[in-house]
Amino acid sequence: MKGAGHEARGGLFAGTGWYYARYRPGYPGAFVDDVVQRFQLDGTGRLLDLGCGSGQLTIPLAGQVAEAVGADPAVDMLAEAARRAEAAEVTTITWVVGGSRDLPGELGRFRLVTMGRSFHWMDRDQVLAALAGMVEDRGGIVIANDGCLMRPVTAWQRAVQEVQQRFVGPVTEPAGGRAATAREPNELVLARSAFRQVDRRVYEFERQWTVEQVIGFLYSTSVPLRRLLDDRRARFERTVADAMRAVDQGGRFIEPVALEALIAHREN
């Protein structure tokens, strides 16, 4: 499975794998449990995690199926995913270099396809059309996304955003990114696909961060922050730390999280 366009070169996240694996948060257990229950994952069947990153969703679900495939255009991301799977003693995952534009390829058929924090980067109609022929009759897809620090709602998050803008200017989304999602909700895209039976669930919880985790997260995004900062990285990191501590000297940086999951079954 070979990528096309920017995805072939690892895409917007090329070179971020080390940070992504260490500083991107995972998914809450309640969400994973719901996915297992809804699709009756019982150790059989196959899973495709499309845009898998470093395996934050692939690895927790792999133990619930006979075989899992994690696909991502970034080679360094997959290398980190493989290391994390080995550390977790998960041996049923095949890691594949490739992106959504390569579908259907030769990946075969799946009971479940997941897309965690990735669907908004894709040509959504094209992906759903391809998946219609790849998902089994009783199977379906899961689209999951949360703000994950990128939509500031607290004082300390706004302080971090202000520092980043001061150093590198306003951040704009590349074509095909969240701007596309904002123009047309995912539910409307699903409504004209083979995955019209949609259940929307929102999981609300709190996530605690440290200064180190926030800085690491910033280096894991699609913004080429390390390149833009160049020799100003140390000053940038000190400024972020100072700004966060000025807001909360106790060091408790809490992010209220709303994880949206669209759980959709394939219509026969």
FENGIJO-V730308 format. One record per residue. N is the residue number from 1. RES is the residue in one letter. OMEGA is omega in degrees with one decimal (* if undefined). Layout:
N|RES|OMEGA / N|RES|OMEGA
This chain:
1|M|-176.9 / 2|K|-177.3 / 3|G|177.3 / 4|A|177.5 / 5|G|-178.2 / 6|H|-179.2 / 7|E|-177.9 / 8|A|-178.4 / 9|R|-178.5 / 10|G|173.3 / 11|G|-175.7 / 12|L|-177.4 / 13|F|179.8 / 14|A|178.3 / 15|G|-178.9 / 16|T|-171.6 / 17|G|-177.8 / 18|W|-179.6 / 19|Y|-179.1 / 20|Y|-177.5 / 21|A|-173.1 / 22|R|-171.5 / 23|Y|173.1 / 24|R|-178.0 / 25|P|177.1 / 26|G|-176.6 / 27|Y|-177.1 / 28|P|-178.1 / 29|G|-179.3 / 30|A|178.5 / 31|F|179.6 / 32|V|179.9 / 33|D|179.0 / 34|D|178.9 / 35|V|179.7 / 36|V|-177.7 / 37|Q|-175.3 / 38|R|-177.7 / 39|F|175.3 / 40|Q|178.8 / 41|L|-172.2 / 42|D|-179.2 / 43|G|176.0 / 44|T|177.1 / 45|G|-176.7 / 46|R|-179.9 / 47|L|169.6 / 48|L|174.0 / 49|D|-172.6 / 50|L|-171.5 / 51|G|-167.9 / 52|C|-176.7 / 53|G|179.7 / 54|S|169.7 / 55|G|-177.6 / 56|Q|178.2 / 57|L|-179.0 / 58|T|-172.9 / 59|I|178.5 / 60|P|-177.5 / 61|L|-173.7 / 62|A|-179.7 / 63|G|-178.0 / 64|Q|-179.6 / 65|V|178.9 / 66|A|-178.4 / 67|E|177.0 / 68|A|175.6 / 69|V|175.0 / 70|G|-176.7 / 71|A|178.6 / 72|D|180.0 / 73|P|-176.0 / 74|A|-177.6 / 75|V|-178.5 / 76|D|177.2 / 77|M|-179.9 / 78|L|177.3 / 79|A|177.0 / 80|E|178.6 / 81|A|179.7 / 82|A|178.5 / 83|R|180.0 / 84|R|178.8 / 85|A|179.0 / 86|E|179.4 / 87|A|179.2 / 88|A|179.9 / 89|E|175.2 / 90|V|-171.9 / 91|T|-174.0 / 92|T|-177.3 / 93|I|170.1 / 94|T|-179.2 / 95|W|-172.4 / 96|V|176.4 / 97|V|179.2 / 98|G|-178.0 / 99|G|-175.4 / 100|S|-178.0 / 101|R|-179.0 / 102|D|-176.4 / 103|L|5.1 / 104|P|-179.5 / 105|G|179.9 / 106|E|-176.1 / 107|L|-179.7 / 108|G|-176.0 / 109|R|-173.1 / 110|F|170.9 / 111|R|-174.6 / 112|L|171.7 / 113|V|179.1 / 114|T|175.7 / 115|M|-178.0 / 116|G|-179.8 / 117|R|-175.6 / 118|S|-171.8 / 119|F|-177.0 / 120|H|177.0 / 121|W|-169.5 / 122|M|165.6 / 123|D|-165.6 / 124|R|178.9 / 125|D|179.8 / 126|Q|-179.2 / 127|V|-178.8 / 128|L|177.5 / 129|A|178.8 / 130|A|-177.4 / 131|L|179.1 / 132|A|178.2 / 133|G|-177.3 / 134|M|-176.2 / 135|V|-179.9 / 136|E|-174.9 / 137|D|-178.7 / 138|R|-176.1 / 139|G|-179.2 / 140|G|-177.5 / 141|I|174.7 / 142|V|176.3 / 143|I|-176.2 / 144|A|179.0 / 145|N|172.8 / 146|D|-178.2 / 147|G|173.9 / 148|C|177.1 / 149|L|-172.0 / 150|M|177.8 / 151|R|-171.9 / 152|P|177.1 / 153|V|179.7 / 154|T|-178.1 / 155|A|-177.6 / 156|W|176.2 / 157|Q|178.2 / 158|R|177.3 / 159|A|177.5 / 160|V|179.6 / 161|Q|-179.9 / 162|E|177.6 / 163|V|-179.6 / 164|Q|179.4 / 165|Q|179.1 / 166|R|-177.5 / 167|F|-173.2 / 168|V|179.7 / 169|G|-179.7 / 170|P|179.7 / 171|V|176.9 / 172|T|-179.5 / 173|E|175.4 / 174|P|176.9 / 175|A|-180.0 / 176|G|-178.6 / 177|G|-173.4 / 178|R|179.2 / 179|A|178.7 / 180|A|178.8 / 181|T|-178.6 / 182|A|-178.8 / 183|R|-178.5 / 184|E|-178.6 / 185|P|179.6 / 186|N|-179.9 / 187|E|-180.0 / 188|L|177.0 / 189|V|178.1 / 190|L|-175.4 / 191|A|179.0 / 192|R|180.0 / 193|S|175.8 / 194|A|-176.8 / 195|F|-174.3 / 196|R|-178.9 / 197|Q|-170.4 / 198|V|172.0 / 199|D|179.2 / 200|R|178.0 / 201|R|178.9 / 202|V|180.0 / 203|Y|-178.6 / 204|E|-180.0 / 205|F|178.5 / 206|E|178.9 / 207|R|-179.8 / 208|Q|-177.8 / 209|W|167.2 / 210|T|177.5 / 211|V|179.6 / 212|E|-178.9 / 213|Q|179.6 / 214|V|179.8 / 215|I|177.5 / 216|G|177.4 / 217|F|-179.6 / 218|L|178.3 / 219|Y|-178.8 / 220|S|-173.9 / 221|T|-179.8 / 222|S|176.2 / 223|V|-178.4 / 224|P|-169.1 / 225|L|-178.5 / 226|R|178.6 / 227|R|-179.4 / 228|L|-179.3 / 229|L|-179.4 / 230|D|-175.1 / 231|D|177.5 / 232|R|-174.6 / 233|R|-178.2 / 234|A|179.3 / 235|R|177.2 / 236|F|-178.2 / 237|E|177.5 / 238|R|-178.2 / 239|T|175.9 / 240|V|-179.5 / 241|A|-179.8 / 242|D|-178.5 / 243|A|179.5 / 244|M|-178.0 / 245|R|176.1 / 246|A|178.6 / 247|V|-177.3 / 248|D|-178.2 / 249|Q|178.1 / 250|G|175.9 / 251|G|176.6 / 252|R|-176.6 / 253|F|-173.8 / 254|I|175.3 / 255|E|172.9 / 256|P|-172.8 / 257|V|170.4 / 258|A|178.0 / 259|L|177.9 / 260|E|177.7 / 261|A|173.4 / 262|L|-177.1 / 263|I|-171.2 / 264|A|177.1 / 265|H|178.1 / 266|R|176.9 / 267|E|179.1 / 268|N|*
